[in-house]
Amino acid sequence: MFGRRVTLFRLFGFEVRLDASWIVIAALVTWSLAAAVFPASYPSLPAAHYWWMGVAGAVGFFLSIVFHELCHSLVANYYKLPMRGITLFLFGGVAEMGAEPQSPKVEFLMALAGPVASVVLGFAFRAVALVGVAWPLQVLGVFAYLAWINWALAAFNLIPAFPLDGGRVLRAAIWHFRGDFRGATRVASAIGGGFGVLLMAFALYQLLTGYFIPALWYFMLGTFLRNASRVSYEQVLLRSALEGETVSRFMHPNPVVVRPEMSLRQLVEDYLYRYDYKVYPVVADGDELVGCVASSDVRRVPKEQWDQRQVAEVATACTPENTVTPDTDAIEALAKIQQNEGKGLIVTDHQHLLATVSARDVMRFLAAKMELQGGMRLLPAGRP
């Protein structure tokens, strides 16, 4: 779902990260506020004032989303659900869980935490606006907007369309009464996808009636919901298929290794162009594992420097973030691959190199398993 991310800060132990796509939403929010929302609500102000109000409103919206997702994360943390942090991206924010909720109760409480937080925050902003009645109109306008947007955020998220919070509440209810988590996810995801289609159709209607900005928002939200609901169900299928499996089932033994003194040119010409692996272990004399290198590491170096630079200069040291053991849980390994921007992992046993594993290896194993079980194929198996 995410591209390149930057960690902004840590809050209560959770990393708050910014996806590059957030720049788009920040620009659109600022533009919408400065060009349409504030001029319509507070006419006759200087144009520069609208832009300052737009920037302040966008920052407040950003902090409101962080607060919303933080409350999800705090409840998840209370119930011992592993959390990878909070990521702000094109369509708002998401609290990234490392596992599914243990019970319908946990799902229900965690899903409601965000909307409840947004409602409370909306009342807080409204109270500030009332107390500061003598403040400049521009300041009161921003606080009034933040109160409204938090209530709107809560209302929208409570729509029973998975993966919105309301869809998670719906899934918790179906799960509770039917006792089938996978089936509950399938129903909630189907409703979420259908709601996304409705939003896209409404966007077309808005466009035909001349409302370009609302049409743009509705179409983007509809597209996101339709895709996110499908991906969320596929993730549940993936977790179900990989449950109980370990890295030893799909790791690639006898990996091709490279030397630290090798030039980047030789790495590219003799290895990256020749083999089809995501990661290469870097081994020194005496077969000592000193790190790993991937094509993304080479891309950061200008091509004209490949003859002068060595593998050791760009290789990544072996850490718990890029290494696993043969007994590591498959889902945990896949999560590590995703956190490492798609790079493969090194499989070791007491610092002894055994194999490599990539997302392609996991998906090839998963596709074969699901095909044998008569299930759907999530992704093509790819080449070894």
Secondary structure as a PSIPRED ss2 file (coil, helix, strand):
# PSIPRED VFORMAT (PSIPRED V4.0)

   1 M C   1.000  0.000  0.000
   2 F C   1.000  0.000  0.000
   3 G C   1.000  0.000  0.000
   4 R C   1.000  0.000  0.000
   5 R E   0.000  0.000  1.000
   6 V E   0.000  0.000  1.000
   7 T E   0.000  0.000  1.000
   8 L E   0.000  0.000  1.000
   9 F E   0.000  0.000  1.000
  10 R E   0.000  0.000  1.000
  11 L E   0.000  0.000  1.000
  12 F C   1.000  0.000  0.000
  13 G C   1.000  0.000  0.000
  14 F E   0.000  0.000  1.000
  15 E E   0.000  0.000  1.000
  16 V E   0.000  0.000  1.000
  17 R E   0.000  0.000  1.000
  18 L E   0.000  0.000  1.000
  19 D E   0.000  0.000  1.000
  20 A C   1.000  0.000  0.000
  21 S C   1.000  0.000  0.000
  22 W H   0.000  1.000  0.000
  23 I H   0.000  1.000  0.000
  24 V H   0.000  1.000  0.000
  25 I H   0.000  1.000  0.000
  26 A H   0.000  1.000  0.000
  27 A H   0.000  1.000  0.000
  28 L H   0.000  1.000  0.000
  29 V H   0.000  1.000  0.000
  30 T H   0.000  1.000  0.000
  31 W H   0.000  1.000  0.000
  32 S H   0.000  1.000  0.000
  33 L H   0.000  1.000  0.000
  34 A H   0.000  1.000  0.000
  35 A H   0.000  1.000  0.000
  36 A H   0.000  1.000  0.000
  37 V H   0.000  1.000  0.000
  38 F H   0.000  1.000  0.000
  39 P H   0.000  1.000  0.000
  40 A H   0.000  1.000  0.000
  41 S H   0.000  1.000  0.000
  42 Y C   1.000  0.000  0.000
  43 P C   1.000  0.000  0.000
  44 S C   1.000  0.000  0.000
  45 L C   1.000  0.000  0.000
  46 P C   1.000  0.000  0.000
  47 A H   0.000  1.000  0.000
  48 A H   0.000  1.000  0.000
  49 H H   0.000  1.000  0.000
  50 Y H   0.000  1.000  0.000
  51 W H   0.000  1.000  0.000
  52 W H   0.000  1.000  0.000
  53 M H   0.000  1.000  0.000
  54 G H   0.000  1.000  0.000
  55 V H   0.000  1.000  0.000
  56 A H   0.000  1.000  0.000
  57 G H   0.000  1.000  0.000
  58 A H   0.000  1.000  0.000
  59 V H   0.000  1.000  0.000
  60 G H   0.000  1.000  0.000
  61 F H   0.000  1.000  0.000
  62 F H   0.000  1.000  0.000
  63 L H   0.000  1.000  0.000
  64 S H   0.000  1.000  0.000
  65 I H   0.000  1.000  0.000
  66 V H   0.000  1.000  0.000
  67 F H   0.000  1.000  0.000
  68 H H   0.000  1.000  0.000
  69 E H   0.000  1.000  0.000
  70 L H   0.000  1.000  0.000
  71 C H   0.000  1.000  0.000
  72 H H   0.000  1.000  0.000
  73 S H   0.000  1.000  0.000
  74 L H   0.000  1.000  0.000
  75 V H   0.000  1.000  0.000
  76 A H   0.000  1.000  0.000
  77 N H   0.000  1.000  0.000
  78 Y H   0.000  1.000  0.000
  79 Y C   1.000  0.000  0.000
  80 K C   1.000  0.000  0.000
  81 L C   1.000  0.000  0.000
  82 P C   1.000  0.000  0.000
  83 M E   0.000  0.000  1.000
  84 R E   0.000  0.000  1.000
  85 G E   0.000  0.000  1.000
  86 I E   0.000  0.000  1.000
  87 T E   0.000  0.000  1.000
  88 L E   0.000  0.000  1.000
  89 F E   0.000  0.000  1.000
  90 L C   1.000  0.000  0.000
  91 F C   1.000  0.000  0.000
  92 G E   0.000  0.000  1.000
  93 G E   0.000  0.000  1.000
  94 V E   0.000  0.000  1.000
  95 A E   0.000  0.000  1.000
  96 E E   0.000  0.000  1.000
  97 M E   0.000  0.000  1.000
  98 G C   1.000  0.000  0.000
  99 A C   1.000  0.000  0.000
 100 E C   1.000  0.000  0.000
 101 P C   1.000  0.000  0.000
 102 Q C   1.000  0.000  0.000
 103 S C   1.000  0.000  0.000
 104 P H   0.000  1.000  0.000
 105 K H   0.000  1.000  0.000
 106 V H   0.000  1.000  0.000
 107 E H   0.000  1.000  0.000
 108 F H   0.000  1.000  0.000
 109 L H   0.000  1.000  0.000
 110 M H   0.000  1.000  0.000
 111 A H   0.000  1.000  0.000
 112 L H   0.000  1.000  0.000
 113 A H   0.000  1.000  0.000
 114 G H   0.000  1.000  0.000
 115 P H   0.000  1.000  0.000
 116 V H   0.000  1.000  0.000
 117 A H   0.000  1.000  0.000
 118 S H   0.000  1.000  0.000
 119 V H   0.000  1.000  0.000
 120 V H   0.000  1.000  0.000
 121 L H   0.000  1.000  0.000
 122 G H   0.000  1.000  0.000
 123 F H   0.000  1.000  0.000
 124 A H   0.000  1.000  0.000
 125 F H   0.000  1.000  0.000
 126 R H   0.000  1.000  0.000
 127 A H   0.000  1.000  0.000
 128 V H   0.000  1.000  0.000
 129 A H   0.000  1.000  0.000
 130 L H   0.000  1.000  0.000
 131 V H   0.000  1.000  0.000
 132 G C   1.000  0.000  0.000
 133 V C   1.000  0.000  0.000
 134 A C   1.000  0.000  0.000
 135 W C   1.000  0.000  0.000
 136 P C   1.000  0.000  0.000
 137 L H   0.000  1.000  0.000
 138 Q H   0.000  1.000  0.000
 139 V H   0.000  1.000  0.000
 140 L H   0.000  1.000  0.000
 141 G H   0.000  1.000  0.000
 142 V H   0.000  1.000  0.000
 143 F H   0.000  1.000  0.000
 144 A H   0.000  1.000  0.000
 145 Y H   0.000  1.000  0.000
 146 L H   0.000  1.000  0.000
 147 A H   0.000  1.000  0.000
 148 W H   0.000  1.000  0.000
 149 I H   0.000  1.000  0.000
 150 N H   0.000  1.000  0.000
 151 W H   0.000  1.000  0.000
 152 A H   0.000  1.000  0.000
 153 L H   0.000  1.000  0.000
 154 A H   0.000  1.000  0.000
 155 A H   0.000  1.000  0.000
 156 F H   0.000  1.000  0.000
 157 N H   0.000  1.000  0.000
 158 L C   1.000  0.000  0.000
 159 I C   1.000  0.000  0.000
 160 P C   1.000  0.000  0.000
 161 A C   1.000  0.000  0.000
 162 F C   1.000  0.000  0.000
 163 P C   1.000  0.000  0.000
 164 L C   1.000  0.000  0.000
 165 D H   0.000  1.000  0.000
 166 G H   0.000  1.000  0.000
 167 G H   0.000  1.000  0.000
 168 R H   0.000  1.000  0.000
 169 V H   0.000  1.000  0.000
 170 L H   0.000  1.000  0.000
 171 R H   0.000  1.000  0.000
 172 A H   0.000  1.000  0.000
 173 A H   0.000  1.000  0.000
 174 I H   0.000  1.000  0.000
 175 W H   0.000  1.000  0.000
 176 H H   0.000  1.000  0.000
 177 F H   0.000  1.000  0.000
 178 R H   0.000  1.000  0.000
 179 G C   1.000  0.000  0.000
 180 D C   1.000  0.000  0.000
 181 F H   0.000  1.000  0.000
 182 R H   0.000  1.000  0.000
 183 G H   0.000  1.000  0.000
 184 A H   0.000  1.000  0.000
 185 T H   0.000  1.000  0.000
 186 R H   0.000  1.000  0.000
 187 V H   0.000  1.000  0.000
 188 A H   0.000  1.000  0.000
 189 S H   0.000  1.000  0.000
 190 A H   0.000  1.000  0.000
 191 I H   0.000  1.000  0.000
 192 G H   0.000  1.000  0.000
 193 G H   0.000  1.000  0.000
 194 G H   0.000  1.000  0.000
 195 F H   0.000  1.000  0.000
 196 G H   0.000  1.000  0.000
 197 V H   0.000  1.000  0.000
 198 L H   0.000  1.000  0.000
 199 L H   0.000  1.000  0.000
 200 M H   0.000  1.000  0.000
 201 A H   0.000  1.000  0.000
 202 F H   0.000  1.000  0.000
 203 A H   0.000  1.000  0.000
 204 L H   0.000  1.000  0.000
 205 Y H   0.000  1.000  0.000
 206 Q H   0.000  1.000  0.000
 207 L H   0.000  1.000  0.000
 208 L H   0.000  1.000  0.000
 209 T C   1.000  0.000  0.000
 210 G C   1.000  0.000  0.000
 211 Y C   1.000  0.000  0.000
 212 F H   0.000  1.000  0.000
 213 I H   0.000  1.000  0.000
 214 P H   0.000  1.000  0.000
 215 A H   0.000  1.000  0.000
 216 L H   0.000  1.000  0.000
 217 W H   0.000  1.000  0.000
 218 Y H   0.000  1.000  0.000
 219 F H   0.000  1.000  0.000
 220 M H   0.000  1.000  0.000
 221 L H   0.000  1.000  0.000
 222 G H   0.000  1.000  0.000
 223 T H   0.000  1.000  0.000
 224 F H   0.000  1.000  0.000
 225 L H   0.000  1.000  0.000
 226 R H   0.000  1.000  0.000
 227 N H   0.000  1.000  0.000
 228 A H   0.000  1.000  0.000
 229 S H   0.000  1.000  0.000
 230 R H   0.000  1.000  0.000
 231 V H   0.000  1.000  0.000
 232 S H   0.000  1.000  0.000
 233 Y H   0.000  1.000  0.000
 234 E H   0.000  1.000  0.000
 235 Q H   0.000  1.000  0.000
 236 V H   0.000  1.000  0.000
 237 L H   0.000  1.000  0.000
 238 L H   0.000  1.000  0.000
 239 R H   0.000  1.000  0.000
 240 S H   0.000  1.000  0.000
 241 A H   0.000  1.000  0.000
 242 L H   0.000  1.000  0.000
 243 E C   1.000  0.000  0.000
 244 G C   1.000  0.000  0.000
 245 E C   1.000  0.000  0.000
 246 T E   0.000  0.000  1.000
 247 V H   0.000  1.000  0.000
 248 S H   0.000  1.000  0.000
 249 R H   0.000  1.000  0.000
 250 F C   1.000  0.000  0.000
 251 M C   1.000  0.000  0.000
 252 H E   0.000  0.000  1.000
 253 P E   0.000  0.000  1.000
 254 N C   1.000  0.000  0.000
 255 P C   1.000  0.000  0.000
 256 V C   1.000  0.000  0.000
 257 V C   1.000  0.000  0.000
 258 V E   0.000  0.000  1.000
 259 R C   1.000  0.000  0.000
 260 P C   1.000  0.000  0.000
 261 E C   1.000  0.000  0.000
 262 M C   1.000  0.000  0.000
 263 S E   0.000  0.000  1.000
 264 L H   0.000  1.000  0.000
 265 R H   0.000  1.000  0.000
 266 Q H   0.000  1.000  0.000
 267 L H   0.000  1.000  0.000
 268 V H   0.000  1.000  0.000
 269 E H   0.000  1.000  0.000
 270 D H   0.000  1.000  0.000
 271 Y H   0.000  1.000  0.000
 272 L H   0.000  1.000  0.000
 273 Y C   1.000  0.000  0.000
 274 R C   1.000  0.000  0.000
 275 Y C   1.000  0.000  0.000
 276 D C   1.000  0.000  0.000
 277 Y C   1.000  0.000  0.000
 278 K C   1.000  0.000  0.000
 279 V C   1.000  0.000  0.000
 280 Y E   0.000  0.000  1.000
 281 P E   0.000  0.000  1.000
 282 V E   0.000  0.000  1.000
 283 V E   0.000  0.000  1.000
 284 A E   0.000  0.000  1.000
 285 D C   1.000  0.000  0.000
 286 G C   1.000  0.000  0.000
 287 D C   1.000  0.000  0.000
 288 E E   0.000  0.000  1.000
 289 L E   0.000  0.000  1.000
 290 V E   0.000  0.000  1.000
 291 G E   0.000  0.000  1.000
 292 C E   0.000  0.000  1.000
 293 V E   0.000  0.000  1.000
 294 A C   1.000  0.000  0.000
 295 S H   0.000  1.000  0.000
 296 S H   0.000  1.000  0.000
 297 D H   0.000  1.000  0.000
 298 V H   0.000  1.000  0.000
 299 R H   0.000  1.000  0.000
 300 R C   1.000  0.000  0.000
 301 V C   1.000  0.000  0.000
 302 P C   1.000  0.000  0.000
 303 K H   0.000  1.000  0.000
 304 E H   0.000  1.000  0.000
 305 Q H   0.000  1.000  0.000
 306 W C   1.000  0.000  0.000
 307 D C   1.000  0.000  0.000
 308 Q C   1.000  0.000  0.000
 309 R C   1.000  0.000  0.000
 310 Q E   0.000  0.000  1.000
 311 V H   0.000  1.000  0.000
 312 A H   0.000  1.000  0.000
 313 E H   0.000  1.000  0.000
 314 V H   0.000  1.000  0.000
 315 A C   1.000  0.000  0.000
 316 T E   0.000  0.000  1.000
 317 A C   1.000  0.000  0.000
 318 C C   1.000  0.000  0.000
 319 T C   1.000  0.000  0.000
 320 P C   1.000  0.000  0.000
 321 E C   1.000  0.000  0.000
 322 N C   1.000  0.000  0.000
 323 T E   0.000  0.000  1.000
 324 V E   0.000  0.000  1.000
 325 T C   1.000  0.000  0.000
 326 P C   1.000  0.000  0.000
 327 D C   1.000  0.000  0.000
 328 T C   1.000  0.000  0.000
 329 D E   0.000  0.000  1.000
 330 A H   0.000  1.000  0.000
 331 I H   0.000  1.000  0.000
 332 E H   0.000  1.000  0.000
 333 A H   0.000  1.000  0.000
 334 L H   0.000  1.000  0.000
 335 A H   0.000  1.000  0.000
 336 K H   0.000  1.000  0.000
 337 I H   0.000  1.000  0.000
 338 Q H   0.000  1.000  0.000
 339 Q H   0.000  1.000  0.000
 340 N C   1.000  0.000  0.000
 341 E C   1.000  0.000  0.000
 342 G C   1.000  0.000  0.000
 343 K C   1.000  0.000  0.000
 344 G C   1.000  0.000  0.000
 345 L E   0.000  0.000  1.000
 346 I E   0.000  0.000  1.000
 347 V E   0.000  0.000  1.000
 348 T E   0.000  0.000  1.000
 349 D E   0.000  0.000  1.000
 350 H C   1.000  0.000  0.000
 351 Q C   1.000  0.000  0.000
 352 H E   0.000  0.000  1.000
 353 L E   0.000  0.000  1.000
 354 L E   0.000  0.000  1.000
 355 A E   0.000  0.000  1.000
 356 T E   0.000  0.000  1.000
 357 V E   0.000  0.000  1.000
 358 S C   1.000  0.000  0.000
 359 A H   0.000  1.000  0.000
 360 R H   0.000  1.000  0.000
 361 D H   0.000  1.000  0.000
 362 V H   0.000  1.000  0.000
 363 M H   0.000  1.000  0.000
 364 R H   0.000  1.000  0.000
 365 F H   0.000  1.000  0.000
 366 L H   0.000  1.000  0.000
 367 A H   0.000  1.000  0.000
 368 A H   0.000  1.000  0.000
 369 K H   0.000  1.000  0.000
 370 M H   0.000  1.000  0.000
 371 E H   0.000  1.000  0.000
 372 L H   0.000  1.000  0.000
 373 Q C   1.000  0.000  0.000
 374 G C   1.000  0.000  0.000
 375 G C   1.000  0.000  0.000
 376 M C   1.000  0.000  0.000
 377 R C   1.000  0.000  0.000
 378 L C   1.000  0.000  0.000
 379 L C   1.000  0.000  0.000
 380 P C   1.000  0.000  0.000
 381 A C   1.000  0.000  0.000
 382 G C   1.000  0.000  0.000
 383 R C   1.000  0.000  0.000
 384 P C   1.000  0.000  0.000
